[in-house]
Amino acid sequence: MAQGKLYLIPTTLGDTEINNVIPENVKQIIINTKYFIVENIRTTRRYLKKVERSINIDELTFFVLDKRTKPQELSEFLKPIAQNNIGIISESGCPAVADPGSSIVELAHKKNIQVIPLVGPSSILLSIMASGFNGQNFAFVGYIPVNKSDRIKRIKELENKLFRENQTQIFIETPYRNNYLLEDIVKNCNQNTKLCIATDISLENEFIVTKTIAQWKNVLPNIGKRNTIFLLGR
């Protein structure tokens, strides 16, 4: 058998219908794959069963790729590719984008393994699409600092970059700290700066709204413990 391929497999952004966000060809690739590199085995098992109930989980092999994975383990994860396809699945959305996976992809390229990204939901792209902000020049900067003074400093840095370079700034926070971050944004940004709050993207209770800081000050939404992505624009 010819060498397998490394598939970057998207998953849902939450509890939503598979058919709404995962294309049929992606489902077929999942069904025909027996080896997976995953961020969390338990959530991946649940996801695979949602894709197709007939999948026999016990016949599959899982390798865990997270912050505790040692670099020397990566080559072992790719060994089955000699005769099998391997899929990478993160906790939500697209692997290797604000989630683990890039280290495996880098190694695959070094080993001349074909890497195939598959279509699926990405909170970063969906939020920039829906924000009304500059979609030709934007940056995803990841997590905002936890310490309050560092957080405020970072918010101001991002706002300055927004106006200096006309570059939309996209960032996230651990859900239970969302409200603290939102309060600091509203208190420390220019009144005319625009903020898009994109919460539970692609889910039934999706909330995506863009307003100026001045407008947000009137009524702040309660987004605590909900998956949210924040965008600063102009």
C-alpha positions as a Markdown table, in Angstrom:
| # | Residue | x | y | z |
|---|---|---|---|---|
| 1 | Met | 0.0 | 0.0 | 0.0 |
| 2 | Ala | 1.2 | 3.5 | -0.8 |
| 3 | Gln | 2.1 | 5.9 | 2.0 |
| 4 | Gly | -0.8 | 7.4 | 3.7 |
| 5 | Lys | -1.9 | 11.1 | 4.0 |
| 6 | Leu | -2.1 | 13.4 | 7.0 |
| 7 | Tyr | -5.6 | 14.9 | 7.2 |
| 8 | Leu | -6.4 | 18.0 | 9.3 |
| 9 | Ile | -9.9 | 17.2 | 10.4 |
| 10 | Pro | -12.2 | 19.9 | 11.7 |
| 11 | Thr | -14.7 | 19.4 | 14.4 |
| 12 | Thr | -17.7 | 21.4 | 15.7 |
| 13 | Leu | -17.4 | 24.6 | 17.8 |
| 14 | Gly | -19.8 | 23.2 | 20.3 |
| 15 | Asp | -23.0 | 21.1 | 20.5 |
| 16 | Thr | -24.4 | 21.7 | 17.0 |
| 17 | Glu | -25.7 | 19.4 | 14.2 |
| 18 | Ile | -22.8 | 17.7 | 12.4 |
| 19 | Asn | -24.6 | 18.2 | 9.0 |
| 20 | Asn | -24.7 | 22.0 | 9.6 |
| 21 | Val | -20.9 | 22.4 | 9.7 |
| 22 | Ile | -19.1 | 19.3 | 8.6 |
| 23 | Pro | -19.2 | 18.5 | 4.8 |
| 24 | Glu | -20.0 | 15.0 | 3.6 |
| 25 | Asn | -16.6 | 14.3 | 2.2 |
| 26 | Val | -15.0 | 15.1 | 5.5 |
| 27 | Lys | -17.4 | 12.6 | 7.2 |
| 28 | Gln | -16.4 | 9.9 | 4.7 |
| 29 | Ile | -12.7 | 10.5 | 5.4 |
| 30 | Ile | -13.3 | 10.2 | 9.1 |
| 31 | Ile | -15.2 | 7.0 | 8.7 |
| 32 | Asn | -12.3 | 5.5 | 6.6 |
| 33 | Thr | -9.6 | 6.6 | 9.0 |
| 34 | Lys | -8.3 | 4.3 | 11.8 |
| 35 | Tyr | -5.5 | 6.3 | 13.3 |
| 36 | Phe | -6.0 | 9.7 | 15.0 |
| 37 | Ile | -3.8 | 12.3 | 16.6 |
| 38 | Val | -6.1 | 14.1 | 19.1 |
| 39 | Glu | -6.1 | 16.7 | 21.8 |
| 40 | Asn | -8.5 | 14.8 | 24.0 |
| 41 | Ile | -9.5 | 11.1 | 23.5 |
| 42 | Arg | -12.8 | 11.3 | 25.3 |
| 43 | Thr | -14.2 | 14.3 | 23.3 |
| 44 | Thr | -12.9 | 12.8 | 20.1 |
| 45 | Arg | -14.7 | 9.6 | 20.7 |
| 46 | Arg | -17.9 | 11.5 | 21.3 |
| 47 | Tyr | -17.4 | 13.5 | 18.1 |
| 48 | Leu | -16.7 | 10.4 | 16.0 |
| 49 | Lys | -19.9 | 8.8 | 17.2 |
| 50 | Lys | -21.8 | 11.9 | 16.3 |
| 51 | Val | -20.4 | 11.8 | 12.8 |
| 52 | Glu | -21.3 | 8.1 | 12.4 |
| 53 | Arg | -22.8 | 5.9 | 15.1 |
| 54 | Ser | -21.6 | 2.7 | 13.3 |
| 55 | Ile | -17.9 | 3.6 | 13.9 |
| 56 | Asn | -16.3 | 1.0 | 16.1 |
| 57 | Ile | -14.2 | 3.1 | 18.5 |
| 58 | Asp | -12.4 | 0.0 | 19.8 |
| 59 | Glu | -10.9 | -0.5 | 16.3 |
| 60 | Leu | -9.3 | 2.9 | 16.3 |
| 61 | Thr | -5.9 | 4.0 | 17.6 |
| 62 | Phe | -5.5 | 7.4 | 19.3 |
| 63 | Phe | -2.3 | 9.4 | 20.0 |
| 64 | Val | -2.6 | 12.3 | 22.4 |
| 65 | Leu | -1.1 | 15.6 | 21.3 |
| 66 | Asp | -1.4 | 18.3 | 24.0 |
| 67 | Lys | 0.9 | 20.6 | 26.0 |
| 68 | Arg | 2.4 | 17.5 | 27.9 |
| 69 | Thr | 3.4 | 15.7 | 24.7 |
| 70 | Lys | 7.1 | 15.3 | 24.4 |
| 71 | Pro | 8.8 | 16.3 | 21.1 |
| 72 | Gln | 10.4 | 12.8 | 20.7 |
| 73 | Glu | 6.9 | 11.2 | 20.7 |
| 74 | Leu | 5.8 | 12.9 | 17.5 |
| 75 | Ser | 7.7 | 10.6 | 15.2 |
| 76 | Glu | 6.0 | 7.6 | 16.8 |
| 77 | Phe | 2.6 | 9.2 | 16.1 |
| 78 | Leu | 3.4 | 9.3 | 12.4 |
| 79 | Lys | 4.7 | 5.7 | 12.1 |
| 80 | Pro | 1.4 | 4.3 | 10.9 |
| 81 | Ile | 1.4 | 6.7 | 7.9 |
| 82 | Ala | 3.7 | 4.2 | 6.1 |
| 83 | Gln | 0.5 | 2.3 | 5.2 |
| 84 | Asn | -2.4 | 4.2 | 6.7 |
| 85 | Asn | -4.0 | 7.6 | 6.6 |
| 86 | Ile | -3.9 | 9.6 | 9.9 |
| 87 | Gly | -6.3 | 12.3 | 11.0 |
| 88 | Ile | -5.6 | 15.2 | 13.4 |
| 89 | Ile | -8.5 | 16.4 | 15.5 |
| 90 | Ser | -8.4 | 19.2 | 18.1 |
| 91 | Glu | -11.0 | 20.1 | 20.8 |
| 92 | Ser | -13.0 | 22.4 | 18.6 |
| 93 | Gly | -12.8 | 23.9 | 15.1 |
| 94 | Cys | -9.7 | 23.4 | 13.0 |
| 95 | Pro | -6.5 | 21.7 | 14.2 |
| 96 | Ala | -3.2 | 23.6 | 14.2 |
| 97 | Val | -5.1 | 27.0 | 14.3 |
| 98 | Ala | -5.0 | 28.2 | 17.9 |
| 99 | Asp | -5.0 | 24.5 | 18.8 |
| 100 | Pro | -2.3 | 21.8 | 18.8 |
| 101 | Gly | -1.3 | 20.2 | 15.5 |
| 102 | Ser | 1.3 | 22.5 | 13.9 |
| 103 | Ser | 4.2 | 20.5 | 15.3 |
| 104 | Ile | 3.0 | 17.3 | 13.7 |
| 105 | Val | 2.3 | 19.1 | 10.4 |
| 106 | Glu | 5.8 | 20.6 | 10.5 |
| 107 | Leu | 7.3 | 17.1 | 11.0 |
| 108 | Ala | 5.1 | 15.7 | 8.2 |
| 109 | His | 6.5 | 18.2 | 5.7 |
| 110 | Lys | 10.0 | 17.3 | 6.8 |
| 111 | Lys | 9.2 | 13.6 | 6.1 |
| 112 | Asn | 7.6 | 14.4 | 2.7 |
| 113 | Ile | 4.1 | 13.3 | 3.9 |
| 114 | Gln | 1.2 | 14.8 | 2.1 |
| 115 | Val | -0.8 | 17.2 | 4.4 |
| 116 | Ile | -4.4 | 17.8 | 3.5 |
| 117 | Pro | -6.5 | 20.5 | 5.3 |
| 118 | Leu | -10.2 | 19.8 | 5.3 |
| 119 | Val | -13.0 | 22.3 | 5.3 |
| 120 | Gly | -14.8 | 23.0 | 8.5 |
| 121 | Pro | -15.7 | 25.7 | 11.1 |
| 122 | Ser | -13.0 | 28.2 | 12.3 |
| 123 | Ser | -14.1 | 30.7 | 14.9 |
| 124 | Ile | -11.4 | 33.1 | 13.7 |
| 125 | Leu | -12.5 | 33.2 | 10.1 |
| 126 | Leu | -16.3 | 33.1 | 10.9 |
| 127 | Ser | -15.9 | 36.0 | 13.3 |
| 128 | Ile | -13.9 | 38.2 | 11.0 |
| 129 | Met | -16.5 | 37.5 | 8.2 |
| 130 | Ala | -19.4 | 38.6 | 10.5 |
| 131 | Ser | -17.7 | 41.5 | 12.2 |
| 132 | Gly | -17.7 | 44.1 | 9.4 |
| 133 | Phe | -14.0 | 44.8 | 10.1 |
| 134 | Asn | -11.0 | 44.8 | 7.8 |
| 135 | Gly | -10.7 | 41.2 | 6.5 |
| 136 | Gln | -7.6 | 41.9 | 4.4 |
| 137 | Asn | -5.4 | 42.9 | 7.3 |
| 138 | Phe | -6.0 | 41.1 | 10.6 |
| 139 | Ala | -4.1 | 39.3 | 13.3 |
| 140 | Phe | -5.2 | 36.6 | 15.7 |
| 141 | Val | -3.1 | 37.2 | 18.9 |
| 142 | Gly | -4.4 | 34.3 | 21.0 |
| 143 | Tyr | -5.0 | 34.7 | 24.7 |
| 144 | Ile | -4.9 | 38.0 | 26.6 |
| 145 | Pro | -2.8 | 38.1 | 29.9 |
| 146 | Val | -4.6 | 37.0 | 33.1 |
| 147 | Asn | -3.1 | 39.7 | 35.3 |
| 148 | Lys | -5.3 | 42.8 | 35.3 |
| 149 | Ser | -2.5 | 45.4 | 34.7 |
| 150 | Asp | -0.9 | 43.2 | 32.0 |
| 151 | Arg | -4.3 | 42.7 | 30.4 |
| 152 | Ile | -5.1 | 46.4 | 30.2 |
| 153 | Lys | -1.6 | 47.1 | 28.8 |
| 154 | Arg | -2.1 | 44.4 | 26.2 |
| 155 | Ile | -5.6 | 45.8 | 25.2 |
| 156 | Lys | -4.1 | 49.3 | 24.7 |
| 157 | Glu | -1.3 | 47.8 | 22.6 |
| 158 | Leu | -3.7 | 46.0 | 20.4 |
| 159 | Glu | -5.9 | 49.1 | 20.0 |
| 160 | Asn | -2.8 | 51.2 | 19.0 |
| 161 | Lys | -1.9 | 48.6 | 16.4 |
| 162 | Leu | -5.4 | 48.7 | 15.1 |
| 163 | Phe | -5.2 | 52.4 | 14.3 |
| 164 | Arg | -1.6 | 52.5 | 13.4 |
| 165 | Glu | -1.8 | 49.7 | 10.8 |
| 166 | Asn | -5.6 | 49.4 | 10.2 |
| 167 | Gln | -5.2 | 45.8 | 11.3 |
| 168 | Thr | -8.2 | 44.1 | 12.9 |
| 169 | Gln | -7.1 | 42.6 | 16.2 |
| 170 | Ile | -8.7 | 39.2 | 17.2 |
| 171 | Phe | -8.2 | 37.6 | 20.6 |
| 172 | Ile | -9.7 | 35.2 | 23.1 |
| 173 | Glu | -10.0 | 34.4 | 26.8 |
| 174 | Thr | -10.8 | 31.5 | 29.0 |
| 175 | Pro | -14.6 | 31.5 | 29.1 |
| 176 | Tyr | -15.0 | 32.1 | 32.8 |
| 177 | Arg | -12.9 | 35.3 | 32.5 |
| 178 | Asn | -14.8 | 36.7 | 29.5 |
| 179 | Asn | -16.8 | 39.2 | 31.5 |
| 180 | Tyr | -13.6 | 40.6 | 33.2 |
| 181 | Leu | -12.0 | 41.0 | 29.8 |
| 182 | Leu | -15.0 | 42.7 | 28.4 |
| 183 | Glu | -15.2 | 45.2 | 31.3 |
| 184 | Asp | -11.5 | 46.1 | 30.8 |
| 185 | Ile | -11.9 | 46.6 | 27.1 |
| 186 | Val | -14.9 | 48.9 | 27.6 |
| 187 | Lys | -13.2 | 50.9 | 30.3 |
| 188 | Asn | -9.8 | 51.4 | 28.6 |
| 189 | Cys | -10.5 | 51.7 | 24.8 |
| 190 | Asn | -11.4 | 54.8 | 22.8 |
| 191 | Gln | -15.1 | 55.5 | 22.7 |
| 192 | Asn | -15.1 | 55.3 | 18.9 |
| 193 | Thr | -13.2 | 52.0 | 18.7 |
| 194 | Lys | -15.4 | 49.2 | 17.5 |
| 195 | Leu | -15.7 | 45.9 | 19.3 |
| 196 | Cys | -17.2 | 42.8 | 17.9 |
| 197 | Ile | -18.3 | 40.1 | 20.4 |
| 198 | Ala | -18.8 | 36.7 | 18.7 |
| 199 | Thr | -20.1 | 34.1 | 21.1 |
| 200 | Asp | -21.2 | 30.5 | 20.6 |
| 201 | Ile | -20.5 | 30.7 | 16.8 |
| 202 | Ser | -22.6 | 28.2 | 14.8 |
| 203 | Leu | -24.6 | 27.2 | 17.8 |
| 204 | Glu | -28.4 | 27.8 | 18.3 |
| 205 | Asn | -27.7 | 30.7 | 20.8 |
| 206 | Glu | -25.1 | 32.3 | 18.6 |
| 207 | Phe | -24.4 | 36.0 | 19.4 |
| 208 | Ile | -22.4 | 38.1 | 17.0 |
| 209 | Val | -22.7 | 41.9 | 17.5 |
| 210 | Thr | -20.5 | 44.9 | 16.5 |
| 211 | Lys | -20.8 | 48.2 | 18.3 |
| 212 | Thr | -18.6 | 51.1 | 19.3 |
| 213 | Ile | -17.1 | 51.1 | 22.8 |
| 214 | Ala | -19.5 | 54.0 | 23.7 |
| 215 | Gln | -22.5 | 51.9 | 22.6 |
| 216 | Trp | -21.3 | 48.8 | 24.5 |
| 217 | Lys | -21.1 | 50.8 | 27.7 |
| 218 | Asn | -24.8 | 51.1 | 27.8 |
| 219 | Val | -25.5 | 47.4 | 28.0 |
| 220 | Leu | -22.8 | 44.7 | 28.5 |
| 221 | Pro | -23.9 | 41.2 | 27.6 |
| 222 | Asn | -23.3 | 38.4 | 30.1 |
| 223 | Ile | -20.9 | 36.1 | 28.2 |
| 224 | Gly | -19.3 | 34.3 | 31.1 |
| 225 | Lys | -18.6 | 30.6 | 30.6 |
| 226 | Arg | -19.5 | 30.9 | 26.9 |
| 227 | Asn | -17.0 | 30.4 | 24.1 |
| 228 | Thr | -16.3 | 33.9 | 22.8 |
| 229 | Ile | -13.9 | 35.6 | 20.4 |
| 230 | Phe | -13.3 | 39.3 | 20.6 |
| 231 | Leu | -12.4 | 41.6 | 17.7 |
| 232 | Leu | -11.2 | 45.3 | 17.8 |
| 233 | Gly | -11.9 | 47.2 | 14.6 |
| 234 | Arg | -12.5 | 50.6 | 13.1 |
